[in-house]
Amino acid sequence: MLLLFSVKRKPLLFSGLITLVLILSCTYHVSHAQNASKLTVSDTRSTATLPSTYFRGVTADFKTYSIMTLPNTSAFYTVLGINGWGDDTGGPSHELAFSNTNDVYIRTGFISSGWGTWEKILTDHSIKTLSNGNVLIGKKSQTNSSYKLDVNGSIRANKMVVNSTGADFVFDSSYHLMSLDSLSRYIKAYHHLPGIPSAKEMQSNGADLGELYNKMLEKMEILTEYVIEQCLSPLKDWTKIVKQFSHSKFRNNENETSIWF
C-alpha cells in the first residue's frame, strides 16, 4: 500500500517506512522480552552436568536421578543450575534439584574440583515454621506453644549444653539439711525424693533438663553430706569417750598392766 504513494508522495513513503520499522522493532523487543521472562526447561535427561556447564548463566533441565547421582526416590528431577562468573574466582556453581516427591536437593562445585555431594533441603512437609517463630519437625501442629522447637521423633547429638546454676548452696553453713528420719518419712509418704517431680508429673509434662540436672546435682551433694555425717559420727563418739577417760587409770587384774589414756 505504501508503494501506491511512491510517485507522488515520497515524504509520506519515507514516513511510512519509519513507522513500519518502529512497529517491527517494538514487536521484536516485546516478543523477545516475553520469551526472556520464561525459563524453558530442556530435556537433557541423559547428559550429566559439570560446574563449567553454567557459564555466567542460569539453565533448567529435565534429568534422570541416575545421571545426576541423586536419590532414586524420584525417577526424574528438574534441575536448576546457576553460575555468576566464568571461573572459580567468582565462586562455585550451584544446582537445585526438584523431585516428583517434593524433595529439594542442593550441591555446589568448582570448575577446578568438580561437584560436591548433594544435600537435602528441609521443606515444609518435614519442617514447619509457625507465625510465632516456633519450629516444628516431623509434625504439622503444636499443642503447647511454649516450646520454640517441637520435634516429633528422636534427637541425636554429639554434645548438648544446658544452662545451669549449679547446687553449691548445699554446702553453705546456712543450708538446712533434712534429717534422715524426715527424709525416710517423706519417701514413704510420696514415693519420690523431695524437690523432684513425681513419675506421673514427668509422664504428663516431660522433664526440664536444666532444672532436673540442678535438682539431681543438689541430691548428690546432699548425699555427700549424709555420707560425711555418718562417717564422722562414730569418730565423734569415740573422741568423747577418749576425752572422758583421758585422765583415768585402768589396771588389768590378771597381769596388773596399767593402761593410760
Backbone torsions as a table, in degrees:
resi	resn	phi	psi	omega
1	MET	NA	-33.7	178.0
2	LEU	-66.4	-27.6	180.0
3	LEU	-67.9	-22.6	178.6
4	LEU	-65.9	-21.4	-178.3
5	PHE	-104.9	11.8	-174.8
6	SER	-71.5	-24.7	-177.4
7	VAL	-85.7	-47.3	-171.1
8	LYS	-103.4	-17.4	-172.6
9	ARG	-131.4	63.4	178.6
10	LYS	-61.4	-41.7	176.9
11	PRO	-58.7	-37.3	179.7
12	LEU	-69.4	-37.5	177.3
13	LEU	-62.1	-45.8	179.7
14	PHE	-61.7	-42.7	179.2
15	SER	-64.7	-39.7	179.5
16	GLY	-66.4	-38.4	178.1
17	LEU	-63.2	-43.3	177.3
18	ILE	-58.6	-42.8	-179.7
19	THR	-64.0	-42.5	179.9
20	LEU	-63.3	-42.8	178.4
21	VAL	-61.0	-43.3	179.1
22	LEU	-63.2	-40.5	-179.7
23	ILE	-65.1	-46.9	179.0
24	LEU	-62.3	-39.2	179.2
25	SER	-64.5	-44.7	178.9
26	CYS	-64.3	-40.4	179.6
27	THR	-62.1	-41.9	179.9
28	TYR	-64.1	-45.5	-178.1
29	HIS	-67.4	-38.7	177.8
30	VAL	-64.4	-45.4	179.5
31	SER	-63.3	-41.7	178.8
32	HIS	-64.2	-40.5	179.5
33	ALA	-66.7	-38.7	179.1
34	GLN	-65.6	-41.4	178.1
35	ASN	-67.1	-35.4	-179.2
36	ALA	-69.7	-24.8	-178.9
37	SER	-77.3	-6.4	-179.7
38	LYS	-120.3	126.4	180.0
39	LEU	-92.3	116.1	-177.8
40	THR	-82.4	135.5	178.4
41	VAL	-91.9	122.3	-179.7
42	SER	-92.8	141.2	177.9
43	ASP	-88.1	90.6	178.3
44	THR	-120.4	45.4	-170.4
45	ARG	-58.2	-28.0	-175.1
46	SER	-100.3	10.2	-176.6
47	THR	-116.1	123.3	177.0
48	ALA	-76.7	158.7	-179.9
49	THR	-110.7	157.3	174.3
50	LEU	-124.1	160.1	175.5
51	PRO	-56.7	-28.4	179.3
52	SER	-77.2	-8.5	179.8
53	THR	-62.4	-34.6	-174.7
54	TYR	-100.4	78.1	-177.4
55	PHE	-84.8	100.0	178.6
56	ARG	48.8	49.0	-179.1
57	GLY	-161.6	178.8	178.8
58	VAL	-127.8	130.1	177.1
59	THR	-135.7	157.1	177.0
60	ALA	-127.3	134.1	-175.7
61	ASP	-137.7	151.6	175.7
62	PHE	-96.9	120.0	-171.9
63	LYS	-130.7	155.1	169.3
64	THR	-86.8	154.1	-178.1
65	TYR	-63.8	-34.9	-174.8
66	SER	-69.7	-41.2	-178.0
67	ILE	-68.7	-23.4	-179.0
68	MET	-103.0	3.7	-178.5
69	THR	54.1	40.5	178.6
70	LEU	-96.3	163.0	177.1
71	PRO	-58.5	143.4	-177.6
72	ASN	-84.9	22.0	174.2
73	THR	-68.5	-16.7	177.3
74	SER	-137.1	133.1	-177.8
75	ALA	-69.3	-34.4	-177.1
76	PHE	-129.5	151.7	178.0
77	TYR	-133.0	147.1	168.1
78	THR	-99.0	118.6	-172.2
79	VAL	-109.9	127.1	177.2
80	LEU	-109.4	120.9	-178.4
81	GLY	-118.2	148.9	-177.5
82	ILE	-150.9	144.7	172.8
83	ASN	-148.7	130.3	-175.1
84	GLY	-90.0	-5.3	-176.7
85	TRP	-147.5	176.7	-175.0
86	GLY	-95.4	-10.2	177.9
87	ASP	-145.5	-176.5	-173.7
88	ASP	-70.2	-15.0	-179.5
89	THR	-67.1	-21.1	178.9
90	GLY	-94.3	6.1	179.9
91	GLY	104.5	175.3	-175.6
92	PRO	-80.4	168.0	168.9
93	SER	-85.8	156.7	-177.5
94	HIS	-131.9	145.9	174.7
95	GLU	-133.6	135.8	172.0
96	LEU	-114.1	130.6	-179.7
97	ALA	-118.3	121.9	-178.2
98	PHE	-105.8	123.6	-177.4
99	SER	-93.2	173.5	176.5
100	ASN	-77.8	-9.0	-178.6
101	THR	-107.7	21.4	177.3
102	ASN	69.6	16.5	174.1
103	ASP	-89.2	145.3	-179.2
104	VAL	-127.1	132.2	179.7
105	TYR	-123.6	152.5	179.9
106	ILE	-136.4	145.2	172.1
107	ARG	-148.6	155.7	178.6
108	THR	-128.8	159.3	-180.0
109	GLY	-165.9	151.7	176.9
110	PHE	-101.9	152.8	178.9
111	ILE	-60.9	-35.5	-176.4
112	SER	-76.0	-27.1	-173.7
113	SER	-121.0	-9.4	178.8
114	GLY	87.6	-174.7	-176.6
115	TRP	-73.7	147.8	169.4
116	GLY	-86.1	-167.8	-179.1
117	THR	-84.0	153.4	175.8
118	TRP	-72.8	138.2	175.8
119	GLU	-122.1	133.2	-179.4
120	LYS	-79.5	134.2	176.3
121	ILE	-94.6	128.8	178.5
122	LEU	-69.1	126.5	179.9
123	THR	-109.8	177.9	-171.3
124	ASP	-60.8	-24.4	-178.2
125	HIS	-77.5	-12.7	178.0
126	SER	-117.7	-26.0	177.5
127	ILE	-137.6	136.8	-174.7
128	LYS	-136.5	133.8	176.4
129	THR	-107.6	122.8	-179.0
130	LEU	-83.3	168.6	-178.2
131	SER	-65.3	-23.7	178.5
132	ASN	-86.8	5.1	178.7
133	GLY	91.8	-7.8	178.9
134	ASN	-69.8	146.5	-177.9
135	VAL	-114.4	128.7	178.7
136	LEU	-111.7	136.8	176.7
137	ILE	-125.3	123.4	179.4
138	GLY	77.5	13.4	179.2
139	LYS	-152.2	159.0	-175.1
140	LYS	-108.7	-14.9	-179.1
141	SER	-140.4	166.4	-175.7
142	GLN	-135.0	130.4	-179.8
143	THR	-90.0	-25.9	179.9
144	ASN	-124.1	105.8	-174.9
145	SER	-78.2	1.5	179.4
146	SER	-76.1	-12.7	180.0
147	TYR	-92.5	119.2	179.3
148	LYS	-71.3	-30.4	176.7
149	LEU	-126.9	120.2	-176.3
150	ASP	-123.1	115.4	-173.6
151	VAL	-117.4	129.7	174.4
152	ASN	-100.2	85.8	-176.6
153	GLY	151.3	-174.5	-177.8
154	SER	-87.5	150.6	177.6
155	ILE	-120.4	131.9	178.7
156	ARG	-123.5	134.9	-179.8
157	ALA	-148.4	151.6	175.6
158	ASN	-77.6	-27.0	-177.9
159	LYS	-155.7	139.3	176.6
160	MET	-134.2	129.2	179.5
161	VAL	-109.9	123.3	179.0
162	VAL	-116.5	129.6	178.4
163	ASN	-61.0	135.3	-176.6
164	SER	-142.6	148.5	177.7
165	THR	-99.0	-11.1	-177.9
166	GLY	77.8	-179.5	-178.0
167	ALA	-141.1	34.5	-179.4
168	ASP	-65.7	-15.1	-178.8
169	PHE	-63.3	-18.1	179.4
170	VAL	-61.9	-31.6	-177.5
171	PHE	-89.1	3.4	175.3
172	ASP	-72.3	147.0	-179.1
173	SER	-65.0	-23.3	-178.6
174	SER	-83.9	-7.8	-177.4
175	TYR	-74.4	131.6	-179.6
176	HIS	-90.1	114.9	179.5
177	LEU	-90.1	120.8	179.5
178	MET	-62.3	137.9	179.0
179	SER	-68.5	156.8	179.9
180	LEU	-64.2	-33.4	178.0
181	ASP	-65.6	-43.9	179.2
182	SER	-65.5	-39.6	178.4
183	LEU	-63.7	-41.0	179.1
184	SER	-63.3	-42.3	179.6
185	ARG	-65.5	-38.2	-179.8
186	TYR	-64.6	-45.1	-178.3
187	ILE	-64.3	-40.2	178.5
188	LYS	-65.4	-32.5	-177.4
189	ALA	-81.3	-39.6	-171.4
190	TYR	-115.6	-11.3	175.9
191	HIS	63.0	29.5	171.3
192	HIS	-161.0	163.2	-177.3
193	LEU	-71.5	151.1	176.9
194	PRO	-61.4	135.6	177.5
195	GLY	84.1	-7.6	179.2
196	ILE	-102.3	131.2	178.6
197	PRO	-59.4	148.6	178.9
198	SER	-72.9	164.8	178.6
199	ALA	-60.6	-36.3	179.7
200	LYS	-64.7	-41.1	178.8
201	GLU	-65.6	-41.1	179.0
202	MET	-65.7	-39.7	179.1
203	GLN	-65.6	-31.3	-178.4
204	SER	-85.2	-44.3	-172.6
205	ASN	-110.7	-4.5	-174.1
206	GLY	78.8	-170.8	-178.2
207	ALA	-129.8	130.8	174.0
208	ASP	-76.3	109.5	-173.8
209	LEU	-59.5	-43.5	-179.2
210	GLY	-63.0	-47.0	-179.5
211	GLU	-68.2	-41.5	-179.2
212	LEU	-66.0	-38.0	177.3
213	TYR	-61.2	-44.3	178.8
214	ASN	-61.8	-40.9	-180.0
215	LYS	-66.7	-42.1	179.2
216	MET	-66.0	-38.5	177.0
217	LEU	-64.2	-39.1	177.6
218	GLU	-61.6	-42.2	179.9
219	LYS	-66.6	-36.4	177.7
220	MET	-63.8	-40.8	-179.5
221	GLU	-71.7	-35.7	175.2
222	ILE	-64.7	-41.4	177.4
223	LEU	-60.8	-39.6	176.8
224	THR	-61.5	-41.2	177.4
225	GLU	-62.4	-42.0	178.7
226	TYR	-62.9	-43.5	-179.1
227	VAL	-62.9	-44.9	179.2
228	ILE	-61.8	-42.6	-178.7
229	GLU	-64.4	-42.0	-178.6
230	GLN	-69.9	-32.9	179.0
231	CYS	-75.6	-33.8	-177.3
232	LEU	-83.0	-23.0	-177.4
233	SER	-59.4	-48.7	177.8
234	PRO	-60.6	-37.6	178.8
235	LEU	-64.3	-37.6	177.7
236	LYS	-64.5	-40.4	179.7
237	ASP	-64.9	-43.9	178.8
238	TRP	-65.7	-34.2	177.5
239	THR	-62.7	-40.3	178.3
240	LYS	-64.3	-42.0	-179.4
241	ILE	-63.4	-43.2	-179.6
242	VAL	-62.6	-40.7	-179.6
243	LYS	-66.7	-37.8	-178.0
244	GLN	-65.5	-34.5	-176.1
245	PHE	-113.8	19.7	-178.4
246	SER	-66.0	-25.7	-179.3
247	HIS	-111.1	16.1	-179.8
248	SER	-98.5	154.6	-177.5
249	LYS	-118.9	125.9	179.2
250	PHE	-109.5	142.6	179.9
251	ARG	-122.4	129.1	177.5
252	ASN	-83.1	119.7	-176.4
253	ASN	-67.2	-27.3	-175.7
254	GLU	-80.0	-50.1	-178.6
255	ASN	-113.5	5.3	176.1
256	GLU	51.3	44.3	176.9
257	THR	-94.8	130.7	-179.5
258	SER	-92.9	136.9	178.9
259	ILE	-116.5	122.6	-178.4
260	TRP	-110.9	142.0	175.4
261	PHE	-114.8	NA	NA
